[in-house]
Structure formats: structure tokens, C-alpha cells
Amino acid sequence: MHHFSDRLNAAIQNKKTPALVGLDPRFDWLPAEIVRSAESRHTTKAEIVAGAFEEFCFRIIDVVAPVVPAVKPQAAFFEEWGPAGCAALQRIIKKARSAGLVVICDAKRGDIGSTAEAYARGYLAGENPESAIWAADCLTVNPYLGSDTLEPFVNVATERGAGIYVLVRTSNPGAGTFQDRKTDGTNLYECVAGVVEELALKTKGAGNYGAIGAVVGATYPEELSQLRALMPHTPLLVPGYGSQGAGAGDVAGAFDEGGLGAIINSSRGINFAIRKSPYSEKFSPTEWEQAVEAATHDMISDLATHTPAGNLE
């Protein structure tokens, strides 16, 4: 069985970029052609939305699969639409896996005991997409209930060659309400980071990194560098690049010298590139896929120029 971080790093090195494309479909922003197509095939609103999301994400996957190592579907956008949305999410994950992409399902699950194990067994397929119904390589996990929240996820990830990314320092403006709380002079997010690093060290693959990763937002660049140092064996998932305001310089501290150790997410900035400059001037609304492709290449170039990702071989 191949280790999660080893597989991810191999994909990053193969594509020579740590760019991660989030799949965050929003019905009101979808291209008109996709909405019309879904309306012609379905009757209920939930089926129309789910059908439109599926086609939209399938087409994004076709565009980005040749140039990026991974995608990150956001489960909430699909769950909002009930069984039809969940079925679409499952097919999207399997489509991405079949395209050779590593899939990080962003569902932020977190519980204890048998409930956490059920979440883990449902989502974490690891190396073999047939090992779990959702077929994801990796899952985001909320550790708020404590260390026993993580144990079942760690066990299943180890068993299946999967990974998890634990929320450590998130990119939202209100993150500090809880995460900056101090106990004995230590921030809560630093305590979580310590636990995650221990788990990463215990689950190391052939390379330097474990199967247990951390979500650390790009909107706090100094803390990102600090947490890279605190968690030398922990792969980082870094949201906040692009539409949330962070640039490549803000995420540079997430990497090791060789350009590994982190994967940088952009969702809206790529999914809906056609809605913003300069892509809205370069392409017509019907050329939205060309805008997706251009935005993806621009992100890859930006990371290569301004971060150690330019050292990838």
C-alpha cells in the first residue's frame, strides 16, 4: 500500500506544482449553458442544481487534471441539495480519481468513538477508490472534541493509505475567537499543532511527511511560517490564496526548501475566473473553461515564482 503523503508528493512533483483546485459550485454563478442543460434533463430544483453542479465540476476536472495534482470538493455545497447533491458529489470524486487526481474531501467532520470511525470509513478510501463509498483520498477533520476525535480517523487513514487534514489555524476573520485563546502562555492553535505533529511523526511514509496534515490559513503568513517550524513532519493544506486575499508571498513559509510540504488551495478564483478581471476581458462568458485554464496556469506560475515550489523537480 502506498502512503498518502508519498502519493501526494509524487503527484506534486509530477505536475511540478502544489496548486490545489477547490470545487465550490454556486448555482447563481454557473454558466447559462450548464443551467439550461440541467433544466432539460431534470424536473425538481434539487435535481437541476445537482445535475448542473456535476457537469460544471466534471468540466473543470477535465481542464485542470493535466496540470494540477489534486482537487478539493467542498461537501457543503452538495449536501445542501440533499440526496441528489450527495450523489453528484460521489460521482465527482470518482471522476477526479479516475482522472488521476488526489481528492481531498472538505467536509470538516469531527466526532468520537464509533461515530468518528463511521465518518472515517465512509469518506476515506485512500489508495483504492473502492474502499469507501465516498472514495476520497483524504478528509478535513475538526479536532474540537479533543484528541480522541482524531484517533479513529488516524486508524482508518493508516489502514487504507489515506490522509486527513486537521483544522489548526483557519483563514476566516473570526478564527482568533477560539484559536488565539491562551493557556499557560500557549495559544490553542499551537496546542492543536503539537498533537497533529505527534500524529504526523507516527504516520510517516518513505518521505519526511506523515499521513496526518494540518489546515493553516494563508491569511496569517507569520503564523504559517511559525507552524511550519512547529510541525516539520506535517503536510499543510493552505486555504486563503486568491479570492480570500492572500498572495503567493503569503504562502511561501508553508514549504520546505524543495517545494514540498504544502498544497495551496484556490476555489472561486479558478472556478469562476470568468467573473473577474483580467479573464472577463480576455474571454466571453461562453469561454469560461478557457478562463479556468488560464487562471490555473497563472496560479501555477505565481507559486513557482514566489515560493519554493519553483524548486520542484
C-alpha positions as CSV (number, residue, x, y, z in Angstrom):
1,M,0.0,0.0,0.0
2,H,1.3,3.4,-0.9
3,H,1.4,6.1,1.8
4,F,-0.9,9.2,1.4
5,S,1.8,11.8,1.7
6,D,4.1,9.8,-0.6
7,R,1.4,9.6,-3.2
8,L,0.6,13.3,-2.9
9,N,4.2,14.4,-3.1
10,A,4.7,12.2,-6.1
11,A,1.7,13.9,-7.8
12,I,3.1,17.4,-6.8
13,Q,6.5,16.5,-8.3
14,N,5.0,15.0,-11.4
15,K,2.9,18.2,-12.1
16,K,5.7,20.4,-10.7
17,T,3.1,22.4,-8.7
18,P,1.4,22.4,-5.3
19,A,-1.7,24.1,-6.8
20,L,-4.9,22.7,-5.4
21,V,-8.2,23.5,-7.2
22,G,-11.2,23.6,-4.9
23,L,-14.6,22.6,-6.4
24,D,-17.1,25.1,-4.9
25,P,-20.1,25.3,-7.3
26,R,-22.6,28.1,-6.7
27,F,-25.8,27.8,-8.7
28,D,-26.4,31.5,-9.3
29,W,-22.9,31.8,-10.8
30,L,-22.9,28.9,-13.1
31,P,-22.7,29.3,-16.9
32,A,-26.1,29.7,-18.5
33,E,-25.5,26.7,-20.8
34,I,-24.9,24.4,-17.9
35,V,-28.1,25.5,-16.2
36,R,-30.1,25.1,-19.4
37,S,-28.7,21.6,-19.9
38,A,-29.6,20.6,-16.3
39,E,-33.1,22.0,-16.7
40,S,-33.6,20.0,-19.9
41,R,-32.7,16.7,-18.1
42,H,-34.3,17.2,-14.6
43,T,-37.5,18.4,-13.1
44,T,-37.1,19.2,-9.4
45,K,-34.9,22.1,-8.2
46,A,-32.6,19.8,-6.3
47,E,-32.1,17.5,-9.3
48,I,-31.5,20.5,-11.6
49,V,-28.9,22.1,-9.2
50,A,-27.2,18.7,-8.6
51,G,-27.1,18.0,-12.3
52,A,-25.6,21.4,-13.1
53,F,-23.0,21.1,-10.3
54,E,-22.0,17.7,-11.6
55,E,-21.5,18.9,-15.2
56,F,-19.7,22.0,-14.1
57,C,-17.3,20.1,-11.9
58,F,-16.7,17.4,-14.4
59,R,-15.7,20.0,-17.0
60,I,-13.4,21.8,-14.5
61,I,-11.7,18.4,-13.7
62,D,-11.2,17.8,-17.5
63,V,-9.5,21.2,-17.7
64,V,-7.2,21.1,-14.6
65,A,-6.4,17.4,-14.4
66,P,-3.4,17.6,-16.8
67,V,-1.7,20.4,-14.8
68,V,-2.5,20.1,-11.0
69,P,-2.1,17.2,-8.6
70,A,-5.3,17.5,-6.6
71,V,-8.8,18.8,-6.2
72,K,-10.8,19.7,-3.1
73,P,-14.6,19.4,-3.4
74,Q,-16.5,21.3,-0.7
75,A,-19.1,18.9,0.6
76,A,-21.5,21.5,2.0
77,F,-22.4,22.9,-1.5
78,F,-23.6,19.4,-2.5
79,E,-25.2,18.4,0.8
80,E,-27.4,21.5,0.7
81,W,-29.3,19.8,-2.1
82,G,-30.0,16.5,-0.3
83,P,-29.7,13.1,-1.9
84,A,-29.3,14.4,-5.4
85,G,-26.4,16.7,-4.4
86,C,-24.7,13.9,-2.4
87,A,-24.9,11.5,-5.3
88,A,-23.4,14.2,-7.6
89,L,-20.6,14.7,-5.1
90,Q,-19.8,11.0,-5.1
91,R,-19.7,10.9,-8.8
92,I,-17.5,14.0,-9.0
93,I,-15.0,12.4,-6.5
94,K,-14.9,9.2,-8.6
95,K,-14.4,11.2,-11.8
96,A,-11.5,13.1,-10.3
97,R,-9.9,9.9,-9.0
98,S,-10.3,8.3,-12.5
99,A,-8.6,11.4,-13.9
100,G,-5.5,10.6,-11.7
101,L,-6.1,13.4,-9.2
102,V,-5.7,13.2,-5.5
103,V,-9.1,14.1,-3.9
104,I,-9.4,15.9,-0.6
105,C,-13.0,16.0,0.5
106,D,-13.6,19.2,2.5
107,A,-16.3,18.1,4.9
108,K,-14.7,19.1,8.3
109,R,-16.1,16.1,10.1
110,G,-15.4,15.6,13.8
111,D,-16.8,13.2,16.5
112,I,-15.7,10.5,18.9
113,G,-15.7,6.7,19.1
114,S,-17.8,4.7,16.7
115,T,-19.3,7.8,15.1
116,A,-15.9,9.2,14.1
117,E,-15.0,5.7,12.8
118,A,-18.1,5.7,10.7
119,Y,-17.3,9.1,9.2
120,A,-13.7,7.8,8.5
121,R,-14.8,4.6,6.9
122,G,-17.4,6.4,4.8
123,Y,-15.1,9.0,3.4
124,L,-11.5,7.6,3.5
125,A,-10.9,5.3,0.6
126,G,-7.2,6.1,0.5
127,E,-5.3,4.4,-2.3
128,N,-8.2,2.2,-3.5
129,P,-11.3,4.3,-4.5
130,E,-13.4,1.2,-3.9
131,S,-12.5,1.1,-0.2
132,A,-15.1,3.7,0.8
133,I,-18.4,4.9,-0.5
134,W,-17.2,8.5,-0.9
135,A,-13.9,7.3,-2.4
136,A,-11.8,10.3,-1.2
137,D,-8.0,10.1,-0.7
138,C,-8.3,12.5,2.2
139,L,-10.7,14.3,4.5
140,T,-10.7,17.5,6.5
141,V,-11.3,17.0,10.2
142,N,-12.4,19.3,13.1
143,P,-10.4,18.4,16.3
144,Y,-12.5,20.5,18.7
145,L,-13.8,17.5,20.7
146,G,-10.2,16.5,21.6
147,S,-7.5,14.0,20.7
148,D,-9.9,11.1,20.7
149,T,-11.7,12.8,17.9
150,L,-8.7,12.1,15.7
151,E,-7.9,8.5,16.7
152,P,-10.5,6.8,14.6
153,F,-9.6,8.9,11.5
154,V,-5.9,8.2,12.0
155,N,-6.5,4.5,12.3
156,V,-8.6,4.3,9.1
157,A,-6.2,6.5,7.3
158,T,-3.3,4.3,8.3
159,E,-5.2,1.1,7.3
160,R,-6.2,2.4,3.9
161,G,-3.3,4.6,2.8
162,A,-5.5,7.7,3.2
163,G,-4.8,11.1,4.9
164,I,-6.6,13.7,7.0
165,Y,-6.1,17.4,7.3
166,V,-6.9,18.7,10.8
167,L,-8.1,22.3,11.3
168,V,-5.2,24.0,13.2
169,R,-5.2,27.7,12.2
170,T,-8.1,28.6,9.8
171,S,-8.2,31.6,7.4
172,N,-11.6,33.1,8.4
173,P,-11.6,36.5,10.2
174,G,-13.2,35.2,13.4
175,A,-10.7,32.4,13.8
176,G,-9.0,34.1,16.7
177,T,-12.1,34.0,18.9
178,F,-11.2,30.4,20.0
179,Q,-7.9,29.7,18.3
180,D,-6.0,32.6,19.9
181,R,-7.1,31.7,23.5
182,K,-4.1,31.2,25.7
183,T,-3.4,28.6,28.4
184,D,-0.1,28.8,30.3
185,G,1.0,31.3,27.6
186,T,0.3,29.0,24.7
187,N,-2.3,29.6,22.0
188,L,-4.9,27.0,21.5
189,Y,-3.9,26.5,17.8
190,E,-0.4,25.8,19.0
191,C,-1.6,23.1,21.3
192,V,-3.5,21.5,18.4
193,A,-0.5,21.8,16.2
194,G,1.6,19.9,18.8
195,V,-0.9,17.0,18.8
196,V,-1.0,16.9,15.0
197,E,2.8,16.9,14.7
198,E,3.0,13.9,17.0
199,L,0.5,12.0,14.9
200,A,2.3,13.0,11.7
201,L,5.6,11.8,13.0
202,K,3.9,8.4,14.0
203,T,2.5,8.0,10.5
204,K,5.5,9.0,8.4
205,G,5.9,7.5,4.9
206,A,9.0,7.0,3.0
207,G,9.5,10.7,2.8
208,N,9.6,13.3,5.5
209,Y,5.8,13.7,6.0
210,G,3.1,11.9,7.8
211,A,-0.4,11.0,6.7
212,I,-1.8,13.5,9.2
213,G,-1.8,17.0,8.0
214,A,-2.9,20.5,9.1
215,V,-5.1,23.2,7.7
216,V,-3.3,26.5,8.1
217,G,-4.7,29.6,6.5
218,A,-2.7,31.8,4.2
219,T,-4.2,35.0,5.7
220,Y,-1.9,34.7,8.7
221,P,1.5,34.4,6.9
222,E,3.7,34.9,10.0
223,E,1.8,32.2,11.9
224,L,2.0,30.0,8.8
225,S,5.8,30.1,8.9
226,Q,5.7,29.6,12.7
227,L,3.5,26.5,12.3
228,R,5.7,25.1,9.5
229,A,8.6,25.2,12.0
230,L,6.4,23.6,14.8
231,M,5.2,20.9,12.5
232,P,8.2,19.7,10.4
233,H,6.6,16.4,9.5
234,T,3.1,17.6,8.9
235,P,1.8,18.3,5.4
236,L,-0.1,21.6,5.2
237,L,-3.3,22.4,3.4
238,V,-3.4,26.2,2.9
239,P,-6.6,28.0,2.1
240,G,-6.9,31.7,1.6
241,Y,-5.0,32.2,-1.6
242,G,-6.7,34.2,-4.3
243,S,-10.3,35.3,-3.6
244,Q,-9.7,35.4,0.2
245,G,-6.9,37.9,-0.3
246,A,-3.6,36.1,0.2
247,G,-0.9,36.1,-2.4
248,A,1.9,33.7,-3.2
249,G,4.3,35.6,-1.0
250,D,1.9,34.9,2.0
251,V,2.1,31.2,1.5
252,A,5.9,30.8,0.9
253,G,6.5,29.9,4.5
254,A,4.4,26.8,4.2
255,F,7.0,24.9,2.1
256,D,10.3,23.1,2.8
257,E,13.3,24.0,0.7
258,G,12.4,21.6,-2.0
259,G,8.9,23.0,-2.6
260,L,7.1,20.2,-0.8
261,G,5.2,20.1,2.5
262,A,2.2,22.2,1.4
263,I,-0.7,22.3,-1.0
264,I,-2.2,25.7,-1.8
265,N,-6.0,25.9,-2.5
266,S,-7.8,28.3,-4.8
267,S,-11.6,27.7,-5.3
268,R,-13.7,30.7,-6.5
269,G,-10.7,32.3,-8.2
270,I,-10.4,29.4,-10.6
271,N,-14.0,28.0,-10.7
272,F,-15.4,31.4,-11.6
273,A,-12.4,33.1,-13.1
274,I,-14.6,34.4,-15.9
275,R,-16.4,36.7,-13.5
276,K,-13.3,38.8,-12.7
277,S,-10.5,40.8,-14.4
278,P,-8.4,40.0,-16.3
279,Y,-10.2,36.9,-17.5
280,S,-13.6,38.7,-18.1
281,E,-11.8,41.0,-20.6
282,K,-10.0,38.2,-22.3
283,F,-12.8,35.7,-22.7
284,S,-16.5,35.7,-23.5
285,P,-19.0,34.2,-21.0
286,T,-19.2,31.0,-23.1
287,E,-15.4,30.7,-22.9
288,W,-15.5,30.1,-19.1
289,E,-13.4,26.9,-19.4
290,Q,-10.6,28.8,-21.1
291,A,-10.8,31.3,-18.2
292,V,-10.5,28.4,-15.7
293,E,-7.4,27.1,-17.6
294,A,-5.8,30.5,-17.8
295,A,-6.4,31.2,-14.1
296,T,-5.0,27.8,-13.1
297,H,-1.8,28.4,-15.2
298,D,-1.5,31.8,-13.7
299,M,-1.7,30.4,-10.1
300,I,0.9,27.7,-11.0
301,S,3.3,30.4,-12.4
302,D,2.7,32.6,-9.3
303,L,3.6,29.9,-6.9
304,A,6.6,28.8,-8.9
305,T,7.9,32.4,-9.0
306,H,7.3,33.5,-5.4
307,T,7.6,30.3,-3.3
308,P,9.9,27.3,-3.0
309,A,7.5,25.5,-5.3
310,G,9.8,26.8,-8.1
311,N,12.4,24.2,-6.8
312,L,10.2,21.2,-7.6
313,E,11.9,18.8,-9.9
